[in-house]
Amino acid sequence: MSIVKDMSLAPSGRQKIQWVRDFMPALSGIEDRFRREKPFAGLTIAVSVHLEAKTANLGLVLREGGAEVYLTGCNPLSTQDDVAAAMAELGVETFGIHGVDMQGYEDLLAESLKCRPHLIVDDGGDLISLLSGKCAAYGDRLLGGCEETTTGIHRLYARERAGILPCPMMAVNDAKAKHYYDNKYGTGQSSWDAIMHTTNLMVAGKTVVVAGYGWCGKGIAMRAKGMGADVIVTEVDPFKALEATMENFRVMPMDEAAKYGDIFVTATGCKDVIVERHFQVMKHNAILCNSGHFDCEVDVAALGRLAEEHFPRRQNIEGFRLPDGRILNVLAEGRLVNLAAGNGHPAEIMDMSFAVQALSLEWMAKHAPALEKKVYNVPAEIDDQIGRVKLAAMGLAIDALTPEQEAYLTGWD
Ligand SMILES: NC(=O)c1ccc[n+]([C@@H]2O[C@H](COP(=O)([O-])OP(=O)(O)OC[C@H]3O[C@@H](n4cnc5c(N)ncnc54)[C@H](O)[C@@H]3O)[C@@H](O)[C@H]2O)c1
């Protein structure tokens, strides 16, 4: 039985879902085939991904494929109550309430796992973590699953190394059709979309500090530059730092950058990136936010201890007044800003990411019994297929190698 906040919100959720479905052509093509072939007949799938409209569409596509789908969120602030209500109304078992505390969040995930899933879709590794621990009993039918994000995959590899991965898992994030676009262009656009509408401030003319110049950081820095910001990048990897320099971004340690930034965006997947000594030197009214998966990149708890008081300034902005009078502004509690204070990535981007999810799950359903409890890469054919379908959907064509060119590229002479 679904657990959502308010079923009367369903009409607005249905509208949001219908809107994104019109802009997810690759997934629609997969849905048509799934409807005919029913690759998930007899299988139960638990999905823990940011519970908003694009994820809802993935849930519907998997259901068309014959699966019994149990949908839950992967962050208490990214669940949209109207979308959750709409999915419950559409008959998909849905477990998500916006803004619940961490215990409430975990309880909802645990509730969804009572379906004893054959397959899971994880975003950040919370289902795997529960299935390896206090919900292990619900994993008795588990065949395998897919992981959506960089941070989740780091954890899967750590589990594999420790010999405690409960089932084979597919590294969906690492597919080209996912991270080349989702992490870079998706996070690039949706982080700024959220920061701008949350703050209602200018980006042009501001100094923006981007922590981490990986896939997400590149997108965030690129879009900030495009909107007229002066961008500083902080890194721990010398090659990423060199790359940022060659893109004409200033590179320096956070200890230095902390003094200059008007807006800080972290996207490292690491913890303690902005900490107390940085708060001590920041400008009055600096804005701090995070686009990485977990809320441990900006040490909001330390800021709370340092501050004399904190108070809401606008929706999703908490101001922290320091003893010297400066105010530092934290967006969305330091949780990933594009989902906790926005609508997440554009639908066209999630079209590709969720096409990878859908086809990877189908592959898992077929191959899982023969697999070891390891992390698997998305097969190149799946990646390639999605790239081609997406190009075609955008009305674009590309050249094809002639047999002679192919022989030239693969030959030794
Ligand atoms: N907000 C979103 O919608 C969204 C989308 C995709 C991924 N993510 C998450 O964003 C994070 C980054 O993902 P990615 O794909 O860009 O990873 P990535 O590995 O490509 O990039 C991370 C970068 O951060 C750097 N880094 C690590 N620790 C650092 C530190 N202490 N200071 C400065 N730099 C540091 C690394 O050297 C690396 O270059 C992950 O947590 C991922 O799960 C969020």
The ligand as an ORCA input file, in Angstrom:
! r2SCAN-3c Opt
* xyz 0 1
  N      23.380     16.817     -8.855
  C      23.167     15.856     -9.730
  O      22.114     15.771    -10.355
  C      24.255     14.865     -9.985
  C      24.341     14.216    -11.236
  C      25.379     13.297    -11.426
  C      26.295     13.059    -10.398
  N      26.147     13.688     -9.196
  C      27.062     13.494     -8.082
  O      28.044     14.542     -8.170
  C      29.283     14.114     -7.594
  C      30.398     14.261     -8.633
  O      30.134     13.398     -9.726
  P      31.073     13.416    -11.033
  O      30.445     12.457    -11.975
  O      31.380     14.787    -11.441
  O      32.401     12.742    -10.396
  P      33.887     12.837    -10.963
  O      34.625     11.751    -10.311
  O      33.869     12.953    -12.455
  O      34.386     14.261    -10.399
  C      34.655     14.554     -9.074
  C      35.860     15.501     -9.060
  O      36.025     16.034     -7.765
  C      37.407     16.049     -7.463
  N      37.558     16.044     -6.005
  C      37.436     14.987     -5.147
  N      37.602     15.395     -3.885
  C      37.829     16.738     -3.940
  C      38.075     17.718     -2.951
  N      38.122     17.413     -1.644
  N      38.269     19.002     -3.358
  C      38.239     19.334     -4.673
  N      38.007     18.432     -5.651
  C      37.809     17.148     -5.293
  C      37.967     14.821     -8.147
  O      39.353     14.934     -8.369
  C      37.159     14.791     -9.443
  O      37.812     15.511    -10.475
  C      29.022     12.679     -7.144
  O      28.621     12.696     -5.807
  C      27.874     12.233     -8.039
  O      27.178     11.141     -7.481
  C      25.164     14.610     -8.986
*
